[in-house]
Amino acid sequence: MGAVPSTPGRSSARPQDTAEYLIGTFVGEKSFPLSSDYWNKLLEHPLNLYSPTHRVLQACEVFAQNNYYTRHLAKILIHLAWCLQESHSTSGLPSSAFMKAVNAIYLSSVFLKYLIENAKGDIVEELYLSLDESEVIPSNFSRDQNIESFVMHSVLNFIGKVDVSPNTYLLHHELLHFILVAMSTQLLSGPSPGPKDVHPFIDAAMVQESSLVGLVVRKLLLNYITRPRFPLNSASYTIFSGGIQPSVLERVGSAAANFVLLPFNFFVSTSGKASRSPLADISLHVLLVLIHYHKCVLVEPVEYGSSDSATSDSLLKENTYFSENLYCKALENIRDIEFDRVDIEGHAHNGPLVRLSFASLFDTLGMCLADETAVLLLYSLMHGNSDFLEYVLVRTDLDTLLMPMLETLYNASRRTPNQIYMLLIILLILSQDSSFNASIHKLILPSVPWYQERLLHQTSLGSLMVIILIRTVKYNLSKLRDVYLHTNCLATLANMAPHVHRLSAYASQRLVSLFDMLARKYTKLAELKNDKMHIGNGESGEGDSLTEDMTTELHIYTDFLRIVLEILNSILTYALPRNPEVVYAIMHRQEVFQPFKNHPRFNELLENIFTVLDFFNSRMDAHRMDGEWSVEKVLQVIIINCRSWRGEGMKMFTQLRFTYEQESHPEEFFIPYVWQLVLSQCGISFNHTSINLFPVNLPVEEVSILLMVDPEISLPFCYINPHGTESDDWFLHPKNSANNFVYSITFFTSNIMFFMSQGNCEF
């Protein structure tokens, strides 16, 4: 067909048995029946071609033109399902069915991905997931069988029921890659799911029986927990080793290499051992896509009485609902394998039940929370699964989860806003529990090495949490300026306030300085508003709009100031004897409260603060000192008088208690967010112009880079072609001779980063 690169064939091989011929006929015009022996030849043949990107695209284009009447995509998917069924029944070493299944996954993934990302209309019609009426159907397949349901059932059945071992690792990994490709139809839809959206493969996954769904969710989480390593040195895995099959890395030249196998090169270190677990990562990606999917269903046909599209969309949305997601239900029904309270009490389960070790899941999350996907999994578990949340709350080593979360917030400038939001929501959920708020102040940290502003020795976890939340507020004020982020930080602090115990001096100072910072912002904004009103002299237009915006912002800062005063009030009202450092910080900066003493929104709250100030100021005056007061002496007087504090004259206010509630349409946030994480981490590139799910920054102009090694001096050198692979304009990188130079190479065509250190790096 001219779409497949020529390759030297074996001298003994007939032309029709070469890989070039087999793939050429697969993408070509000739349609092979489902029962043809051609399919066995194609799937059993070692696909060791080397195909540059542009030749793969040519093959995909030809395939897209011919699939309408060959229906080869539907047929190879059916053969994939059959191979998986055969592999499932095979024990011991991988059989030929394993090899055929892997080949079927490679081929179907490449061509399915191309058809999806280049779809112009109805995705189901363009995939042609059906057989022609004239097709002779074998006895083990029904003409009425839905092909996408048939293949997804086989794929999920293999993943859920076949254990991961050195023999099955590759097949498990590539099946999960296939699932991501098949579910990528979501990228073509807008951020708000509608009844017109068509996602054949993920919809097929959603209608599987609940028992299988439970097995799949359990296996994906087990993969994430156990983190199986890539069996690169496994002699028993004939797909990786020699023998009649080529090794996986030898097959990088095949069409699938452009998006399937690249993650292995990224994760496998020079020692041959995986520094991370690709299977664990991709299992989490698939799980997140599945649990956050929402199928929008139309209740009844809508009659449009207006040509206004906005009105039509509104009517359409009012007549829709979201069908139940069994994968989400399975996540909510996870129970600790060591203690299943629901079973003991004999209560029925609503949905599939999954048993896992909460201890292992907790420890794994603690190790991985620097990764954004782990944060999203932790949120999904804590928000949806009350048993897991309860388990977390009773753990005595909460620092296992909290320390990596707080460190991530400390480095907020290097994190995405979405990751910061997820972390703050998790902290808010935890702070809703009074036992959590009490226990974090009992856990003492010997040091906090990643905190750079000052040395923190013997600081309680609760004090560190207060410090980091306040730091996040200050960062948000200067960078993000997001009201939602502010609210979550202050809400968590307000929940913690009544339970504060021995808050550190530094945390107490930060709390008072937070009020001071917000007060200065408020005062400046109020002055600007007054100046603008005087200058305006009644003029309308932009001036009125600006004044209105400033008024809104002023109200927001008023609310923030009031919450901070509520936090201080809660500590002073319910926990003053246990927090002398808070009293000292307020006394040391008492002048910052004075301008707001008569403010109508703050005066009642400030009355309590000034009652405390009057009490301790009078006690200070009663102590006659020879010489100047030192910090230690002042603090000693405060500690002594804290014991005699009875709270006389204090007004009791209702405790602020904030709870997290998910938005009414969470799918509009989570579906785009999950897919952004998937595309940024899993190594699948997708046509940017086809993505409608979220805004996409266009990629940099294509650049080709060739890294080689000088065999005489063993130094790497680099050639760059700024015009892509088809041009001859290669030039030597100017830093080719630099010793200890770390090469950071970006393949813009696949949007994958390779970080390669000095050494014998060869392609």
KEPA-805538 format. One record per residue (C-alpha): x, y, z; residue in one letter. Coordinates in steps of 0.2 Angstrom, whole numbers. Layout:
SITE    xx    yy    zz res
SITE     X     Y     Z   A
...
//
This chain:
SITE    xx    yy    zz res
SITE     0     0     0   M
SITE    15    12     2   G
SITE     9    16    19   A
SITE    21     4    28   V
SITE    40     6    28   P
SITE    50    -7    19   S
SITE    59   -19    30   T
SITE    71   -33    25   P
SITE    62   -49    26   G
SITE    69   -66    31   R
SITE    76   -75    16   S
SITE    65   -90    19   S
SITE    49   -80    21   A
SITE    36   -79     8   R
SITE    31   -61     3   P
SITE    14   -64    10   Q
SITE    21   -69    27   D
SITE    31   -54    30   T
SITE    26   -41    43   A
SITE    26   -27    29   E
SITE    14   -37    19   Y
SITE     3   -42    34   L
SITE     1   -24    40   I
SITE     0   -17    23   G
SITE   -15   -28    19   T
SITE   -23   -24    36   F
SITE   -24    -5    32   V
SITE   -27    -9    14   G
SITE   -43   -11     3   E
SITE   -45   -29     4   K
SITE   -57   -36    18   S
SITE   -53   -52    26   F
SITE   -67   -62    34   P
SITE   -67   -64    53   L
SITE   -63   -82    51   S
SITE   -49   -80    39   S
SITE   -32   -88    43   D
SITE   -25   -70    39   Y
SITE   -29   -65    56   W
SITE   -19   -78    64   N
SITE    -4   -74    53   K
SITE    -5   -56    57   L
SITE    -6   -58    76   L
SITE     6   -72    77   E
SITE    20   -63    67   H
SITE    34   -54    76   P
SITE    30   -36    72   L
SITE    48   -29    72   N
SITE    46   -16    59   L
SITE    54     1    62   Y
SITE    41    15    57   S
SITE    45    33    58   P
SITE    31    44    64   T
SITE    26    51    47   H
SITE    25    33    40   R
SITE    14    28    54   V
SITE     2    43    51   L
SITE     1    38    32   Q
SITE    -4    20    37   A
SITE   -17    27    49   C
SITE   -24    38    35   E
SITE   -25    24    23   V
SITE   -34    13    37   F
SITE   -46    27    40   A
SITE   -51    27    22   Q
SITE   -53     9    20   N
SITE   -61     4    37   N
SITE   -78     9    31   Y
SITE   -79    -7    20   Y
SITE   -66   -18    27   T
SITE   -72   -16    46   R
SITE   -54   -22    51   H
SITE   -55   -12    67   L
SITE   -71   -22    73   A
SITE   -63   -38    67   K
SITE   -46   -35    76   I
SITE   -56   -30    92   L
SITE   -65   -47    91   I
SITE   -49   -56    89   H
SITE   -42   -47   104   L
SITE   -57   -53   115   A
SITE   -55   -71   109   W
SITE   -36   -70   113   C
SITE   -39   -64   130   L
SITE   -52   -77   133   Q
SITE   -39   -90   128   E
SITE   -26   -82   138   S
SITE   -37   -82   154   H
SITE   -39  -101   153   S
SITE   -20  -103   150   T
SITE    -9  -106   165   S
SITE    10  -107   167   G
SITE    21   -98   154   L
SITE    13   -87   141   P
SITE     5   -96   127   S
SITE     4   -90   109   S
SITE   -13   -82   114   A
SITE    -3   -70   125   F
SITE     8   -65   110   M
SITE    -7   -63    99   K
SITE   -16   -53   112   A
SITE    -1   -41   114   V
SITE     0   -39    95   N
SITE   -19   -36    94   A
SITE   -18   -22   107   I
SITE    -4   -14    99   Y
SITE   -12   -13    82   L
SITE   -30    -9    88   S
SITE   -23     5   100   S
SITE   -14    14    87   V
SITE   -27    14    74   F
SITE   -42    16    86   L
SITE   -33    32    94   K
SITE   -30    39    76   Y
SITE   -49    37    72   L
SITE   -54    44    88   I
SITE   -43    60    88   E
SITE   -48    63    70   N
SITE   -66    60    71   A
SITE   -77    74    63   K
SITE   -94    68    67   G
SITE  -103    54    75   D
SITE   -89    44    83   I
SITE   -98    27    83   V
SITE  -101    29    64   E
SITE   -83    33    60   E
SITE   -77    19    70   L
SITE   -88     6    61   Y
SITE   -89    -5    76   L
SITE  -101   -18    67   S
SITE   -99   -32    54   L
SITE  -105   -31    37   D
SITE  -122   -40    33   E
SITE  -113   -51    21   S
SITE  -100   -56    34   E
SITE  -100   -75    38   V
SITE  -101   -76    57   I
SITE   -91   -90    67   P
SITE  -101  -100    79   S
SITE   -92   -92    94   N
SITE   -99   -74    90   F
SITE  -116   -68    87   S
SITE  -121   -55    74   R
SITE  -131   -46    87   D
SITE  -117   -45    99   Q
SITE  -112   -27   103   N
SITE   -93   -27    99   I
SITE   -88   -13   111   E
SITE   -97   -22   125   S
SITE   -89   -39   120   F
SITE   -71   -32   119   V
SITE   -73   -22   135   M
SITE   -80   -36   145   H
SITE   -65   -47   139   S
SITE   -53   -34   144   V
SITE   -60   -30   161   L
SITE   -63   -49   164   N
SITE   -44   -52   161   F
SITE   -39   -37   172   I
SITE   -50   -42   186   G
SITE   -47   -60   187   K
SITE   -30   -64   181   V
SITE   -16   -60   193   D
SITE    -1   -49   188   V
SITE    15   -59   187   S
SITE    31   -58   177   P
SITE    22   -68   164   N
SITE     6   -57   163   T
SITE    14   -40   167   Y
SITE    16   -34   149   L
SITE    -2   -39   144   L
SITE    -9   -31   159   H
SITE     0   -15   156   H
SITE    -5   -14   138   E
SITE   -23   -18   141   L
SITE   -24    -3   153   L
SITE   -16     8   139   H
SITE   -29     1   127   F
SITE   -43     6   140   I
SITE   -36    24   141   L
SITE   -36    25   122   V
SITE   -53    18   120   A
SITE   -60    30   134   M
SITE   -52    45   126   S
SITE   -68    49   116   T
SITE   -71    60   132   Q
SITE   -58    72   125   L
SITE   -69    76   110   L
SITE   -84    82   121   S
SITE   -86    98   131   G
SITE   -83   100   150   P
SITE  -101    98   154   S
SITE  -107    81   149   P
SITE  -123    80   139   G
SITE  -135    67   132   P
SITE  -128    70   114   K
SITE  -111    64   120   D
SITE  -106    47   113   V
SITE   -93    36   122   H
SITE   -95    18   116   P
SITE   -81    10   126   F
SITE   -83    18   142   I
SITE  -102    17   141   D
SITE   -99    -2   138   A
SITE   -88    -3   154   A
SITE  -101     6   164   M
SITE  -114    -8   160   V
SITE  -104   -23   166   Q
SITE  -110   -33   180   E
SITE  -107   -27   197   S
SITE   -97   -42   203   S
SITE   -84   -39   188   L
SITE   -84   -20   192   V
SITE   -79   -24   210   G
SITE   -65   -36   204   L
SITE   -58   -23   192   V
SITE   -58    -9   206   V
SITE   -49   -21   218   R
SITE   -36   -26   205   K
SITE   -32    -8   200   L
SITE   -30    -3   218   L
SITE   -20   -18   222   L
SITE    -8   -14   207   N
SITE    -7     3   214   Y
SITE    -3    -3   232   I
SITE     9   -18   227   T
SITE    18    -8   213   R
SITE    24   -22   203   P
SITE    40   -20   194   R
SITE    44   -21   176   F
SITE    51   -39   173   P
SITE    65   -33   162   L
SITE    77   -47   168   N
SITE    64   -60   169   S
SITE    71   -75   159   A
SITE    54   -84   160   S
SITE    45   -70   150   Y
SITE    48   -75   132   T
SITE    40   -60   126   I
SITE    55   -50   134   F
SITE    69   -62   131   S
SITE    75   -70   115   G
SITE    68   -85   107   G
SITE    57   -84    92   I
SITE    49   -68    98   Q
SITE    57   -51    98   P
SITE    60   -42   114   S
SITE    49   -27   119   V
SITE    63   -14   117   L
SITE    67   -22   100   E
SITE    49   -19    95   R
SITE    50     0    98   V
SITE    51     3    80   G
SITE    33    -4    77   S
SITE    18     8    74   A
SITE    13     6    93   A
SITE    30    13    99   A
SITE    25    30    95   N
SITE    14    30   110   F
SITE    13    13   119   V
SITE    31     9   124   L
SITE    39    25   127   L
SITE    34    25   146   P
SITE    45    10   148   F
SITE    60    20   142   N
SITE    56    33   154   F
SITE    53    22   169   F
SITE    67    10   167   V
SITE    84    15   175   S
SITE   101    10   168   T
SITE   102    -4   181   S
SITE    87   -13   172   G
SITE    76   -10   187   K
SITE    61     1   186   A
SITE    63    16   197   S
SITE    44    18   197   R
SITE    30     6   193   S
SITE    22    10   176   P
SITE     8    -3   180   L
SITE     4     6   197   A
SITE     3    23   188   D
SITE    -8    18   173   I
SITE   -19     7   185   S
SITE   -23    23   195   L
SITE   -26    33   179   H
SITE   -39    21   173   V
SITE   -47    20   190   L
SITE   -48    39   191   L
SITE   -56    40   173   V
SITE   -69    26   178   L
SITE   -74    33   195   I
SITE   -77    51   189   H
SITE   -86    47   173   Y
SITE  -104    53   172   H
SITE  -116    47   159   K
SITE  -129    60   155   C
SITE  -146    52   150   V
SITE  -161    61   143   L
SITE  -177    58   152   V
SITE  -189    61   138   E
SITE  -187    69   120   P
SITE  -187    88   121   V
SITE  -198    98   109   E
SITE  -189   114   104   Y
SITE  -200   129   102   G
SITE  -186   141    99   S
SITE  -171   142    88   S
SITE  -161   150   102   D
SITE  -147   137   105   S
SITE  -145   144   123   A
SITE  -163   140   127   T
SITE  -162   123   119   S
SITE  -147   118   129   D
SITE  -156   124   145   S
SITE  -171   114   141   L
SITE  -160    99   137   L
SITE  -151   100   153   K
SITE  -167   101   163   E
SITE  -173    85   156   N
SITE  -157    75   160   T
SITE  -150    64   174   Y
SITE  -134    55   177   F
SITE  -134    36   178   S
SITE  -126    27   192   E
SITE  -108    24   191   N
SITE  -104     6   198   L
SITE   -85    10   199   Y
SITE   -88    25   210   C
SITE  -100    14   220   K
SITE   -87     1   222   A
SITE   -74    14   228   L
SITE   -87    19   241   E
SITE   -89     1   246   N
SITE   -71    -3   250   I
SITE   -70   -11   267   R
SITE   -54   -15   277   D
SITE   -50   -33   274   I
SITE   -45   -35   293   E
SITE   -61   -28   300   F
SITE   -77   -27   290   D
SITE   -90   -19   302   R
SITE  -104   -19   289   V
SITE  -103   -38   287   D
SITE  -102   -41   306   I
SITE  -118   -30   308   E
SITE  -126   -39   294   G
SITE  -130   -24   284   H
SITE  -133   -25   265   A
SITE  -121   -17   253   H
SITE  -127    -4   240   N
SITE  -116   -10   225   G
SITE  -101   -20   223   P
SITE   -91   -24   239   L
SITE   -72   -23   238   V
SITE   -60   -29   252   R
SITE   -43   -21   254   L
SITE   -30   -18   267   S
SITE   -33     0   273   F
SITE   -16    -1   281   A
SITE    -7    -4   265   S
SITE   -18     9   255   L
SITE   -14    22   269   F
SITE     5    18   268   D
SITE     5    19   249   T
SITE    -4    35   248   L
SITE     8    42   261   G
SITE    23    38   250   M
SITE    15    45   234   C
SITE     6    61   239   L
SITE    19    71   230   A
SITE    10    65   214   D
SITE    -6    74   209   E
SITE   -15    58   205   T
SITE   -12    51   222   A
SITE   -20    67   230   V
SITE   -35    65   219   L
SITE   -37    47   224   L
SITE   -35    51   242   L
SITE   -49    65   240   Y
SITE   -60    52   231   S
SITE   -58    40   245   L
SITE   -60    52   259   M
SITE   -75    60   252   H
SITE   -84    45   246   G
SITE   -79    31   258   N
SITE   -84    34   276   S
SITE   -75    18   282   D
SITE   -58    24   275   F
SITE   -60    41   282   L
SITE   -64    34   299   E
SITE   -49    23   297   Y
SITE   -38    38   293   V
SITE   -44    48   308   L
SITE   -40    34   321   V
SITE   -22    32   314   R
SITE    -9    38   327   T
SITE     3    42   313   D
SITE    -6    55   304   L
SITE    10    63   299   D
SITE    12    49   286   T
SITE    -2    58   276   L
SITE    -1    76   282   L
SITE    18    79   280   M
SITE    19    76   261   P
SITE     3    86   260   M
SITE    10   101   270   L
SITE    26   100   260   E
SITE    17   101   244   T
SITE     7   116   250   L
SITE    23   124   256   Y
SITE    29   123   238   N
SITE    13   129   231   A
SITE    21   140   218   S
SITE    28   125   209   R
SITE    11   116   210   R
SITE    -5   117   200   T
SITE   -20   127   207   P
SITE   -30   111   206   N
SITE   -18   101   216   Q
SITE   -18   115   230   I
SITE   -37   115   230   Y
SITE   -38    96   232   M
SITE   -26    96   246   L
SITE   -35   110   255   L
SITE   -52   101   253   I
SITE   -44    85   261   I
SITE   -38    95   276   L
SITE   -55   103   277   L
SITE   -63    86   278   I
SITE   -51    80   291   L
SITE   -53    96   301   S
SITE   -72    92   303   Q
SITE   -68    79   316   D
SITE   -64    85   333   S
SITE   -53    70   337   S
SITE   -42    74   322   F
SITE   -40    92   328   N
SITE   -35    87   345   A
SITE   -23    73   340   S
SITE   -12    83   328   I
SITE    -7    94   343   H
SITE    -1    79   352   K
SITE    11    73   338   L
SITE    27    82   340   I
SITE    39    83   325   L
SITE    58    83   329   P
SITE    61    94   314   S
SITE    54   100   298   V
SITE    69   100   286   P
SITE    60   106   271   W
SITE    54   122   280   Y
SITE    67   135   275   Q
SITE    61   152   283   E
SITE    67   146   300   R
SITE    71   131   310   L
SITE    57   122   317   L
SITE    62   110   331   H
SITE    50   100   342   Q
SITE    35   108   334   T
SITE    18   100   335   S
SITE    10    94   319   L
SITE    -5   105   323   G
SITE     6   120   324   S
SITE    15   116   307   L
SITE    -3   114   299   M
SITE    -7   132   306   V
SITE     9   139   299   I
SITE     7   131   282   I
SITE   -12   136   280   L
SITE    -7   154   284   I
SITE     7   154   272   R
SITE    -5   147   258   T
SITE   -17   162   262   V
SITE    -2   174   260   K
SITE     3   165   244   Y
SITE   -14   166   237   N
SITE   -16   185   241   L
SITE     0   189   231   S
SITE    -2   176   216   K
SITE   -18   167   213   L
SITE   -31   179   222   R
SITE   -44   165   223   D
SITE   -58   168   235   V
SITE   -62   149   236   Y
SITE   -44   145   241   L
SITE   -45   158   255   H
SITE   -61   152   261   T
SITE   -55   134   262   N
SITE   -39   139   272   C
SITE   -48   149   284   L
SITE   -62   137   286   A
SITE   -50   123   291   T
SITE   -41   135   303   L
SITE   -59   139   311   A
SITE   -63   121   313   N
SITE   -46   118   322   M
SITE   -47   133   333   A
SITE   -57   127   348   P
SITE   -45   112   350   H
SITE   -29   121   348   V
SITE   -16   115   361   H
SITE     0   123   365   R
SITE     1   132   348   L
SITE    20   136   345   S
SITE    26   154   347   A
SITE    29   155   328   Y
SITE    12   149   323   A
SITE     4   161   336   S
SITE    14   175   328   Q
SITE     9   170   310   R
SITE    -9   170   316   L
SITE    -9   188   322   V
SITE     1   193   307   S
SITE   -12   186   296   L
SITE   -25   197   304   F
SITE   -13   212   302   D
SITE   -10   208   283   M
SITE   -29   206   279   L
SITE   -32   222   289   A
SITE   -19   232   279   R
SITE   -27   226   263   K
SITE   -44   230   269   Y
SITE   -39   248   274   T
SITE   -30   251   258   K
SITE   -45   245   248   L
SITE   -57   256   259   A
SITE   -46   271   256   E
SITE   -46   268   237   L
SITE   -64   266   236   K
SITE   -67   282   246   N
SITE   -55   291   234   D
SITE   -64   284   219   K
SITE   -81   290   225   M
SITE   -74   307   228   H
SITE   -66   309   211   I
SITE   -81   302   202   G
SITE   -92   316   206   N
SITE  -107   306   201   G
SITE  -101   301   184   E
SITE  -107   285   178   S
SITE   -99   272   167   G
SITE   -83   263   170   E
SITE   -81   273   187   G
SITE   -97   265   194   D
SITE   -92   248   188   S
SITE   -75   250   196   L
SITE   -83   256   212   T
SITE   -95   241   212   E
SITE   -80   229   210   D
SITE   -71   237   224   M
SITE   -86   236   235   T
SITE   -88   218   232   T
SITE   -69   215   236   E
SITE   -71   225   252   L
SITE   -85   214   257   H
SITE   -75   198   254   I
SITE   -60   205   265   Y
SITE   -73   210   278   T
SITE   -78   192   279   D
SITE   -60   186   279   F
SITE   -56   198   294   L
SITE   -71   192   303   R
SITE   -67   174   301   I
SITE   -49   177   308   V
SITE   -57   186   323   L
SITE   -68   171   325   E
SITE   -53   160   325   I
SITE   -44   170   338   L
SITE   -60   171   348   N
SITE   -62   152   348   S
SITE   -44   149   354   I
SITE   -46   163   368   L
SITE   -64   157   373   T
SITE   -61   138   373   Y
SITE   -42   135   374   A
SITE   -34   150   382   L
SITE   -26   141   397   P
SITE   -17   129   385   R
SITE   -11   143   373   N
SITE     0   156   382   P
SITE    10   159   366   E
SITE    -6   165   357   V
SITE   -10   177   372   V
SITE     8   183   370   Y
SITE     7   186   351   A
SITE    -9   196   354   I
SITE    -2   207   367   M
SITE    14   210   357   H
SITE     4   216   342   R
SITE   -12   223   351   Q
SITE   -11   239   341   E
SITE   -16   230   325   V
SITE   -34   227   333   F
SITE   -36   245   339   Q
SITE   -42   253   322   P
SITE   -57   240   321   F
SITE   -63   242   339   K
SITE   -78   252   334   N
SITE   -81   243   317   H
SITE   -99   237   316   P
SITE   -95   220   309   R
SITE   -80   217   321   F
SITE   -84   226   338   N
SITE   -92   212   347   E
SITE   -78   200   342   L
SITE   -65   212   347   L
SITE   -73   215   364   E
SITE   -67   198   369   N
SITE   -50   201   363   I
SITE   -49   217   373   F
SITE   -56   209   388   T
SITE   -41   196   387   V
SITE   -29   211   384   L
SITE   -36   221   399   D
SITE   -34   205   410   F
SITE   -16   201   406   F
SITE   -10   220   404   N
SITE   -16   223   422   S
SITE    -7   207   428   R
SITE     9   214   419   M
SITE     7   231   428   D
SITE     5   222   445   A
SITE    22   214   443   H
SITE    35   227   447   R
SITE    51   223   438   M
SITE    69   229   440   D
SITE    75   233   423   G
SITE    67   229   406   E
SITE    55   215   402   W
SITE    62   201   392   S
SITE    52   189   381   V
SITE    55   175   394   E
SITE    49   185   408   K
SITE    33   191   400   V
SITE    29   174   394   L
SITE    32   167   412   Q
SITE    19   180   419   V
SITE     7   175   405   I
SITE     9   157   410   I
SITE     6   160   428   I
SITE   -10   170   425   N
SITE   -17   158   412   C
SITE   -19   146   427   R
SITE   -31   159   436   S
SITE   -40   164   420   W
SITE   -59   160   422   R
SITE   -65   169   406   G
SITE   -75   182   416   E
SITE   -83   195   405   G
SITE   -81   185   389   M
SITE   -96   183   377   K
SITE   -99   166   371   M
SITE  -102   164   352   F
SITE  -108   149   343   T
SITE   -92   140   337   Q
SITE   -89   141   318   L
SITE   -90   124   310   R
SITE   -87   122   291   F
SITE   -91   107   282   T
SITE   -86   102   264   Y
SITE  -100   100   251   E
SITE   -96    95   233   Q
SITE  -103   106   220   E
SITE  -119   101   212   S
SITE  -110    97   195   H
SITE   -93    90   201   P
SITE   -91    81   184   E
SITE   -88    98   176   E
SITE   -72   100   186   F
SITE   -66    82   189   F
SITE   -68    74   171   I
SITE   -57    88   163   P
SITE   -45    87   178   Y
SITE   -43    69   177   V
SITE   -39    69   158   W
SITE   -27    83   160   Q
SITE   -17    72   173   L
SITE   -18    57   161   V
SITE   -12    66   146   L
SITE     2    74   156   S
SITE     8    58   164   Q
SITE     4    42   154   C
SITE    14    45   138   G
SITE    -1    46   127   I
SITE    -1    61   115   S
SITE   -17    67   108   F
SITE   -21    79    93   N
SITE   -22    95   102   H
SITE   -34   103    90   T
SITE   -47    89    93   S
SITE   -48    92   112   I
SITE   -64   101   118   N
SITE   -64    94   136   L
SITE   -52   108   142   F
SITE   -42   122   135   P
SITE   -25   117   127   V
SITE    -9   126   124   N
SITE    -3   123   107   L
SITE    13   113   107   P
SITE    29   120   102   V
SITE    35   118    84   E
SITE    40   101    80   E
SITE    59    97    83   V
SITE    68    81    80   S
SITE    83    77    91   I
SITE    96    63    89   L
SITE   106    58   104   L
SITE   122    48   100   M
SITE   138    42   109   V
SITE   155    44   103   D
SITE   162    27   105   P
SITE   180    33   107   E
SITE   178    45   121   I
SITE   161    39   128   S
SITE   153    56   128   L
SITE   136    59   122   P
SITE   133    72   108   F
SITE   117    78   101   C
SITE   111    83    83   Y
SITE    95    93    81   I
SITE    83    95    67   N
SITE    71   110    69   P
SITE    61   105    54   H
SITE    56    88    59   G
SITE    61    70    54   T
SITE    58    72    36   E
SITE    71    86    33   S
SITE    90    84    31   D
SITE    94   100    41   D
SITE   103    92    55   W
SITE   116   102    65   F
SITE   127    98    80   L
SITE   121   104    97   H
SITE   134   117   103   P
SITE   135   109   120   K
SITE   140    92   113   N
SITE   157    91   122   S
SITE   151    97   139   A
SITE   156    85   153   N
SITE   143    81   166   N
SITE   130    89   155   F
SITE   112    84   159   V
SITE   102    82   143   Y
SITE    84    87   143   S
SITE    76    81   127   I
SITE    58    85   122   T
SITE    49    75   109   F
SITE    36    88   104   F
SITE    27    77    92   T
SITE    23    65   106   S
SITE    23    78   120   N
SITE    34    66   131   I
SITE    49    72   141   M
SITE    65    61   143   F
SITE    77    66   156   F
SITE    94    58   152   M
SITE   109    60   163   S
SITE   127    59   157   Q
SITE   132    41   152   G
SITE   132    29   138   N
SITE   114    34   131   C
SITE   112    27   114   E
SITE    97    26   102   F
//
